[in-house]
Amino acid sequence: MDDLVFMDAEIRPNRSLSRRGFVVLITVLTVLNCASAAVFLSMGAVFVPMFLGLDLVAVVVAFLVSFAAAKQIERVRVTDRQVQVFQETPTWKKLMWESPTAFTRVTLLTEDDHAIDLRLALSGKEAPVARALSPAERAEFAKALEGAIYSARRARF
């Protein structure tokens, strides 16, 4: 018998810079660094262009790490039997949390009406959920998750 699915949410981190924007940004930084390097070389500062190049490499590496992190997806699945949280990338899928629906609690920590942290809890164990969401989105997701767990419990009995 197949489990009834009450929630199958996919949480993706938001990145505001596209690949095209990245190429434009790196091109502008390269041109500015080359112009600065030419000025410093004309003044006799031979080591400054190396540091400007190192700076450009650091920016490129930081953006590549950011783009790799953007490919990670968090999937929250609530069925009538269990709650599961997966971390997924295009190459692998890992189960981060699994608990029976009947005993799983949703804990939302708030500070000044902002949702700071959302966690699933069972028997003293906790797992963070929806960290890629903004505080407002996290609070909304917490309500939807609690509703899905409540509906799954009712459907079970």
Backbone as CSV, one residue per row, in Angstrom:
resi,resn,N_x,N_y,N_z,CA_x,CA_y,CA_z,C_x,C_y,C_z
1,MET,0.835,-1.187,0.000,0.000,0.000,0.000,0.879,1.249,0.000
2,ASP,0.597,2.176,-0.883,1.362,3.419,-0.977,0.939,4.382,0.116
3,ASP,1.917,5.131,0.631,1.624,6.142,1.638,0.951,7.341,0.988
4,LEU,0.032,7.960,1.727,-0.579,9.202,1.269,0.399,10.341,1.524
5,VAL,0.631,11.172,0.524,1.572,12.284,0.649,0.787,13.558,0.963
6,PHE,1.140,14.207,2.079,0.477,15.438,2.493,1.335,16.672,2.222
7,MET,2.628,16.468,2.073,3.517,17.571,1.710,4.751,16.988,1.044
8,ASP,5.139,17.608,-0.045,6.390,17.271,-0.717,6.984,18.597,-1.173
9,ALA,7.661,19.265,-0.251,8.173,20.616,-0.499,9.642,20.560,-0.881
10,GLU,9.987,21.397,-1.844,11.366,21.511,-2.304,11.850,22.922,-1.986
11,ILE,12.910,23.029,-1.187,13.439,24.329,-0.777,14.777,24.536,-1.475
12,ARG,14.816,25.592,-2.285,16.033,25.934,-3.025,16.553,27.278,-2.526
13,PRO,17.868,27.397,-2.325,18.415,28.694,-1.939,18.279,29.699,-3.080
14,ASN,18.057,30.940,-2.720,17.905,31.994,-3.708,19.254,32.649,-3.969
15,ARG,19.600,32.783,-5.233,20.810,33.485,-5.633,20.411,34.561,-6.618
16,SER,20.828,35.784,-6.373,20.382,36.894,-7.196,21.246,37.137,-8.425
17,LEU,22.415,36.555,-8.486,23.312,36.779,-9.621,23.258,35.583,-10.568
18,SER,22.904,35.837,-11.816,22.848,34.772,-12.813,24.259,34.473,-13.337
19,ARG,24.358,33.450,-14.156,25.653,33.115,-14.774,26.129,34.259,-15.678
20,ARG,25.206,34.848,-16.408,25.575,35.965,-17.284,26.055,37.156,-16.454
21,GLY,25.355,37.441,-15.356,25.775,38.523,-14.469,27.151,38.257,-13.874
22,PHE,27.425,36.989,-13.569,28.740,36.607,-13.046,29.843,36.902,-14.069
23,VAL,29.601,36.543,-15.324,30.598,36.795,-16.377,30.826,38.298,-16.539
24,VAL,29.749,39.082,-16.530,29.880,40.538,-16.653,30.669,41.104,-15.473
25,LEU,30.335,40.659,-14.258,31.027,41.144,-13.064,32.517,40.812,-13.103
26,ILE,32.859,39.599,-13.445,34.260,39.185,-13.490,34.998,39.942,-14.599
27,THR,34.333,40.199,-15.714,34.956,40.969,-16.789,35.269,42.390,-16.331
28,VAL,34.311,43.026,-15.677,34.524,44.391,-15.175,35.651,44.406,-14.140
29,LEU,35.635,43.447,-13.207,36.700,43.383,-12.196,38.066,43.146,-12.836
30,THR,38.114,42.309,-13.865,39.382,42.036,-14.551,39.916,43.300,-15.227
31,VAL,39.038,44.026,-15.914,39.461,45.265,-16.587,39.956,46.280,-15.562
32,LEU,39.213,46.445,-14.462,39.631,47.393,-13.422,40.949,46.983,-12.775
33,ASN,41.103,45.692,-12.527,42.354,45.212,-11.924,43.536,45.381,-12.887
34,CYS,43.310,45.141,-14.172,44.396,45.333,-15.150,44.789,46.805,-15.252
35,ALA,43.792,47.697,-15.236,44.099,49.135,-15.281,44.865,49.556,-14.029
36,SER,44.428,49.063,-12.872,45.130,49.382,-11.621,46.542,48.808,-11.631
37,ALA,46.669,47.591,-12.144,47.989,46.957,-12.200,48.930,47.752,-13.093
38,ALA,48.427,48.273,-14.215,49.263,49.077,-15.106,49.752,50.345,-14.415
39,VAL,48.857,50.978,-13.648,49.237,52.189,-12.915,50.310,51.862,-11.877
40,PHE,50.110,50.794,-11.145,51.075,50.447,-10.101,52.413,49.992,-10.693
41,LEU,52.360,49.286,-11.816,53.615,48.884,-12.459,54.392,50.097,-12.960
42,SER,53.685,51.105,-13.462,54.371,52.320,-13.932,55.006,53.087,-12.775
43,MET,54.486,52.902,-11.566,55.058,53.555,-10.383,56.173,52.715,-9.758
44,GLY,56.380,51.494,-10.279,57.462,50.655,-9.770,57.019,49.652,-8.713
45,ALA,55.739,49.545,-8.452,55.240,48.578,-7.456,54.951,47.260,-8.169
46,VAL,55.956,46.385,-8.199,55.832,45.150,-8.973,55.007,44.060,-8.282
47,PHE,54.854,44.135,-6.974,54.116,43.095,-6.254,52.612,43.362,-6.196
48,VAL,52.187,44.578,-6.392,50.761,44.913,-6.316,49.940,44.164,-7.368
49,PRO,50.375,44.045,-8.638,49.572,43.291,-9.608,49.344,41.833,-9.210
50,MET,50.325,41.233,-8.516,50.128,39.852,-8.063,48.990,39.784,-7.037
51,PHE,48.925,40.750,-6.130,47.855,40.768,-5.141,46.506,41.093,-5.783
52,LEU,46.516,41.926,-6.806,45.277,42.194,-7.537,44.777,40.932,-8.242
53,GLY,45.681,40.156,-8.795,45.312,38.881,-9.415,44.800,37.889,-8.390
54,LEU,45.459,37.849,-7.236,45.013,36.975,-6.153,43.624,37.372,-5.677
55,ASP,43.365,38.664,-5.606,42.052,39.167,-5.224,40.985,38.700,-6.219
56,LEU,41.278,38.772,-7.486,40.334,38.343,-8.518,40.070,36.846,-8.427
57,VAL,41.111,36.061,-8.194,40.943,34.610,-8.031,40.061,34.311,-6.819
58,ALA,40.238,35.039,-5.723,39.421,34.828,-4.527,37.949,35.126,-4.799
59,VAL,37.668,36.170,-5.546,36.278,36.504,-5.895,35.667,35.408,-6.761
60,VAL,36.410,34.922,-7.738,35.912,33.853,-8.612,35.628,32.594,-7.805
61,VAL,36.545,32.205,-6.925,36.347,31.007,-6.104,35.125,31.169,-5.192
62,ALA,34.953,32.343,-4.595,33.794,32.578,-3.727,32.483,32.427,-4.498
63,PHE,32.427,32.955,-5.699,31.204,32.817,-6.498,30.988,31.376,-6.946
64,LEU,32.027,30.658,-7.284,31.866,29.260,-7.681,31.358,28.413,-6.523
65,VAL,31.845,28.681,-5.325,31.340,27.980,-4.136,29.866,28.324,-3.916
66,SER,29.511,29.582,-4.101,28.122,30.004,-3.959,27.222,29.325,-4.979
67,PHE,27.672,29.226,-6.230,26.885,28.561,-7.258,26.731,27.071,-6.959
68,ALA,27.768,26.449,-6.407,27.668,25.030,-6.038,26.669,24.839,-4.898
69,ALA,26.677,25.747,-3.923,25.724,25.658,-2.810,24.293,25.886,-3.276
70,ALA,24.120,26.656,-4.338,22.779,26.922,-4.856,22.150,25.684,-5.489
71,LYS,22.960,24.705,-5.833,22.433,23.478,-6.426,21.894,22.508,-5.377
72,GLN,22.165,22.767,-4.098,21.668,21.893,-3.049,20.198,22.194,-2.780
73,ILE,19.409,21.155,-2.758,17.979,21.263,-2.534,17.647,20.534,-1.243
74,GLU,16.764,21.121,-0.461,16.245,20.454,0.733,14.809,20.048,0.414
75,ARG,14.505,18.764,0.569,13.165,18.258,0.291,12.545,17.767,1.594
76,VAL,11.367,18.294,1.903,10.620,17.887,3.096,9.384,17.135,2.622
77,ARG,9.253,15.907,3.091,8.155,15.051,2.647,7.400,14.536,3.865
78,VAL,6.085,14.769,3.869,5.225,14.306,4.953,4.207,13.335,4.370
79,THR,4.229,12.106,4.862,3.242,11.104,4.471,2.432,10.720,5.700
80,ASP,1.472,9.850,5.518,0.678,9.424,6.665,1.489,8.572,7.640
81,ARG,2.636,8.081,7.232,3.462,7.241,8.099,4.705,7.936,8.655
82,GLN,5.322,8.829,7.863,6.596,9.389,8.306,6.856,10.782,7.743
83,VAL,7.780,11.460,8.412,8.281,12.750,7.969,9.739,12.533,7.584
84,GLN,10.105,12.973,6.375,11.471,12.798,5.892,12.009,14.126,5.388
85,VAL,13.310,14.335,5.639,14.006,15.506,5.115,15.232,14.988,4.366
86,PHE,15.341,15.385,3.101,16.451,14.975,2.249,17.276,16.189,1.852
87,GLN,18.575,15.996,1.683,19.460,16.961,1.032,19.787,16.358,-0.332
88,GLU,19.574,17.128,-1.394,19.799,16.622,-2.739,20.668,17.576,-3.542
89,THR,21.473,17.004,-4.402,22.187,17.752,-5.440,21.917,16.993,-6.739
90,PRO,22.390,17.500,-7.859,22.190,16.740,-9.097,22.862,15.363,-9.090
91,THR,23.843,15.144,-8.214,24.573,13.873,-8.227,24.282,12.942,-7.053
92,TRP,23.734,13.437,-5.954,23.478,12.566,-4.814,22.246,13.017,-4.031
93,LYS,21.739,12.094,-3.206,20.570,12.348,-2.363,20.833,11.699,-1.012
94,LYS,20.665,12.465,0.076,20.981,11.961,1.404,19.795,12.206,2.335
95,LEU,19.390,11.184,3.059,18.320,11.302,4.045,18.894,11.919,5.316
96,MET,18.375,13.101,5.703,18.888,13.816,6.878,18.024,13.565,8.116
97,TRP,16.737,13.293,7.937,15.826,13.121,9.064,14.697,12.201,8.638
98,GLU,14.334,11.313,9.551,13.177,10.455,9.333,12.552,10.171,10.681
99,SER,11.247,10.360,10.762,10.542,10.106,12.014,9.093,9.765,11.720
100,PRO,8.447,9.043,12.630,7.028,8.748,12.431,6.199,10.026,12.549
101,THR,5.220,10.156,11.688,4.389,11.360,11.670,3.672,11.560,12.998
102,ALA,3.245,10.478,13.625,2.442,10.581,14.842,3.194,11.229,16.007
103,PHE,4.522,11.176,16.006,5.278,11.678,17.139,6.193,12.866,16.811
104,THR,6.157,13.338,15.604,7.026,14.427,15.188,6.430,15.769,15.565
105,ARG,7.259,16.630,16.181,6.840,17.986,16.548,7.585,18.996,15.687
106,VAL,6.932,20.115,15.444,7.545,21.228,14.728,7.806,22.331,15.745
107,THR,9.054,22.783,15.833,9.445,23.834,16.772,9.933,25.038,15.985
108,LEU,9.302,26.184,16.224,9.693,27.420,15.561,10.176,28.400,16.623
109,LEU,11.449,28.764,16.558,12.003,29.741,17.490,11.865,31.129,16.874
110,THR,11.266,32.044,17.631,11.073,33.407,17.124,11.737,34.407,18.052
111,GLU,12.121,35.522,17.462,12.704,36.630,18.212,12.213,37.913,17.565
112,ASP,11.506,38.723,18.329,10.941,39.979,17.822,10.078,39.741,16.579
113,ASP,9.205,38.749,16.643,8.290,38.396,15.553,8.999,37.963,14.275
114,HIS,10.241,37.517,14.385,10.976,36.975,13.247,11.286,35.505,13.539
115,ALA,11.018,34.654,12.577,11.310,33.232,12.743,12.811,33.013,12.609
116,ILE,13.438,32.687,13.714,14.892,32.509,13.734,15.291,31.107,13.278
117,ASP,14.579,30.099,13.771,14.975,28.725,13.499,13.747,27.828,13.468
118,LEU,13.726,26.896,12.539,12.655,25.910,12.421,13.279,24.534,12.557
119,ARG,12.694,23.734,13.445,13.255,22.404,13.704,12.166,21.356,13.792
120,LEU,12.520,20.138,13.401,11.689,18.973,13.642,12.237,18.294,14.881
121,ALA,11.359,17.809,15.746,11.810,17.206,16.995,11.105,15.880,17.239
122,LEU,11.852,14.961,17.844,11.331,13.652,18.225,12.220,13.092,19.317
123,SER,11.666,12.824,20.478,12.372,12.167,21.589,13.697,12.829,21.927
124,GLY,13.723,14.145,22.024,14.924,14.865,22.397,15.891,15.122,21.256
125,LYS,15.629,14.561,20.096,16.471,14.812,18.923,15.803,15.893,18.074
126,GLU,16.634,16.735,17.467,16.117,17.811,16.631,16.918,17.885,15.334
127,ALA,16.246,18.357,14.297,16.905,18.572,13.011,16.439,19.906,12.445
128,PRO,17.376,20.757,12.014,16.977,22.037,11.413,16.343,21.820,10.043
129,VAL,15.380,22.679,9.738,14.668,22.597,8.465,14.532,24.002,7.898
130,ALA,14.575,24.119,6.602,14.272,25.355,5.873,15.200,26.510,6.235
131,ARG,16.469,26.242,6.362,17.424,27.311,6.685,17.639,28.272,5.521
132,ALA,17.342,27.851,4.316,17.543,28.714,3.154,16.436,29.746,2.987
133,LEU,15.383,29.639,3.784,14.255,30.563,3.663,14.462,31.805,4.513
134,SER,13.822,32.881,4.121,13.841,34.105,4.919,12.975,33.893,6.160
135,PRO,13.096,34.753,7.184,12.287,34.571,8.396,10.775,34.525,8.128
136,ALA,10.275,35.371,7.252,8.837,35.362,6.948,8.443,34.070,6.229
137,GLU,9.259,33.649,5.274,8.986,32.403,4.560,9.091,31.202,5.494
138,ARG,10.034,31.258,6.419,10.215,30.172,7.382,8.987,30.025,8.285
139,ALA,8.417,31.140,8.735,7.211,31.100,9.573,6.032,30.540,8.784
140,GLU,5.910,30.936,7.542,4.837,30.429,6.686,5.015,28.938,6.419
141,PHE,6.255,28.522,6.191,6.539,27.107,5.966,6.249,26.291,7.221
142,ALA,6.543,26.845,8.390,6.268,26.144,9.648,4.773,25.871,9.794
143,LYS,3.942,26.856,9.463,2.485,26.660,9.524,2.041,25.575,8.554
144,ALA,2.576,25.605,7.335,2.213,24.596,6.340,2.671,23.212,6.761
145,LEU,3.861,23.124,7.351,4.388,21.835,7.809,3.564,21.290,8.968
146,GLU,3.224,22.141,9.923,2.364,21.700,11.028,1.006,21.234,10.513
147,GLY,0.461,21.954,9.548,-0.824,21.559,8.967,-0.739,20.221,8.259
148,ALA,0.345,19.990,7.534,0.516,18.714,6.831,0.672,17.563,7.821
149,ILE,1.428,17.783,8.888,1.597,16.729,9.899,0.273,16.456,10.601
150,TYR,-0.478,17.493,10.917,-1.773,17.329,11.555,-2.731,16.548,10.638
151,SER,-2.763,16.903,9.362,-3.629,16.191,8.404,-3.200,14.729,8.255
152,ALA,-1.893,14.491,8.263,-1.396,13.117,8.147,-1.781,12.290,9.366
153,ARG,-1.720,12.887,10.543,-2.140,12.175,11.763,-3.617,11.822,11.710
154,ARG,-4.439,12.779,11.276,-5.887,12.539,11.190,-6.223,11.485,10.157
155,ALA,-5.528,11.446,9.039,-5.779,10.484,7.994,-5.402,9.076,8.434
156,ARG,-4.439,9.001,9.301,-3.957,7.705,9.767,-5.001,7.000,10.636
157,PHE,-5.753,7.780,11.369,-6.747,7.203,12.280,-8.091,7.513,11.769
